[in-house]
């Protein structure tokens, strides 16, 4: 159902992501709002890795509610507050994604609604129409 698009005429991805993912016709699409690294009790992990794990656990819960899984993610947009957070975020992202890896964009931003937030992650997922 998901087909990675990796043209040989352009540079290969420099990290674990696909240049594009083709979704089969008739698939259900789910667009997930950006998730911050906040625990259900409002605690915020102090590290980008801890916050990224919470972002992806929130996403896992949203997908499960829609009868989808992490393997159904076709696109990730992520935002970190500094270059020093890129490697930690990417290590967590790579643990939560499967093959083929989704299309992915990572941006450095000036900040979020609260200064303790270091990362925000939003995804798009696609699953079987009868899901």
Secondary structure, 3 states (H helix, E strand, C coil): CEEEECCCCCCCCCCCCECEEEECCCCEEEEEEEEECECCCCCECCCHHHHHHHHHHHHHHHHHHCCCCHHHEEEEEEEECCHHHHHHHHHHHHHHCCCCCCEEEEEECCCCCCCCCCEEEEEEEEECCCC
